[in-house]
Amino acid sequence: MLASLAWALPFAGMLLSIALMPLLAAPLWHHHYGKIAAGWAALFLLPFAAFFGAGAAWHEFTHVLLGEYLPFITLLLALYTTGGGVLLKGRLVGTPATNTALLAAGTLIASLMGTTGASMVLIRPLLRANAGRRRKMHSFVFFIFLVSNIGGSLTPLGDPPLYLGFLQGVAFFWPTTHLMGEFLFCATLLLALYWLIDSWAYAREKREGKPSPAAGPSIGPATGPSTGQAESGEAGPLRIAGWGNIGLLGLVVAGVLMQGLWQPGSIPLLGQAVGIERLAAMALFLLITLASVKLTPAALREANGFTWGAIIEVAKLFAAIFLTMAPVLAMLKAGAEGPMAGLVALTSDAAGQPIPWVYFWMSGALSSFLDNAPTYLVFFNLAGGDATALMGPGAQILAAISCGAVFMGANSYIGNAPNFMVKAIVEEQGVRMPGFFGYCGWALVFLVPVFVLATLVFF
């Protein structure tokens, strides 16, 4: 139906707005980003309605709303709210060893509670631990690399692409057994790189007479975002407050898993056939959000530096991203018959055999800027779409698709939802983060060489 690449222009405009407007027109963007995002969405929907009819446009809108956006944002809302109700208390000082340990712990638990859940639980402790540090931007960039992306590669609970694979018939523990090598390789290299960078920055701060480790903050009360100095806090051993939210996080994970194990059928809603299990999961996520708000003391959230700003920003921007991204994904799904046939042809050699490294880089490159979950599904189907065959003779292709979609979601702020959420939370606390292109530059310098080495070793 969509035979021209011109349908991708609203999505390109949305990306350029996110990338350039905070730099070129910051006051306009910060006050009106929701209206700007809605404008790009309208620039797709209105011409679509003119060409294909209002009914087709409504169908596309409700498909994105019910099939993609609402399941996505209700899950994020539950994870954001419950994660913001977990507080790590006690003294935690942002030394290179401590920071590296926090990143390693987050990378390990991301496959159990999801990259979003792990990010929401650990980003605030990392912020408070480094409140007395002057050079700390790199810590949050590597946090996105590791905790918000690569850490989610070992189970379907870790990252949405693998969850879609699970729904397509990929065994639950297949990623654990087949992606462990790639996970350890990339995570170990990046943690080592991070430790070297943070050690250099920490040593330079000590030479310049900046705050010593003893001046680091206690994990408890909020940290003043503009002073760079920690406020007085609670000393003592590390411990967790907000255990009720840990239980609620477990319920969120159970809700995700339920959708793969319980599929009782679908019901019509706004012209779409919506799975009952999906509606039940969305309702569960909203109830979990309300329970977290009711059960968590306001003082705990205040001590955690919790605000609603980050999730509101993500909700507005990703509504437009999902909608304007729809024609791009449709053109990809058209395969050899669509306007992106040239890209599709690159995935096979002259004999028609799939090329693992091409699948890794193509699924990864597109996952860097498109939602990595549907991108995974596109390449899963291009590779045959048969989970049994892909887990057997096609295991290397499935591993390439899985690693590309999960790992390279870290290449930009919009490659994976927690990336943007982490950026928003960090900036709310007064810490400067790279702009869109600046962050991509970090990825180009540190992530891409690691992925090149992974290609040589595994694909």
Salt bridges, closest charged atoms under 4 A:
GLU68 OE2 - HIS63 NE2 3.87
ASP198 OD1 - ARG133 NH2 2.88
ASP198 OD1 - HIS138 NE2 2.67
GLU205 OE2 - ARG133 NE 3.16
GLU208 OE1 - ARG135 NH1 3.00
GLU208 OE2 - ARG204 NE 3.24
GLU208 OE1 - LYS210 NZ 3.43
GLU234 OE1 - LYS89 NZ 3.89
GLU234 OE2 - ARG239 NH2 1.96
GLU427 OE1 - LYS423 NZ 3.05
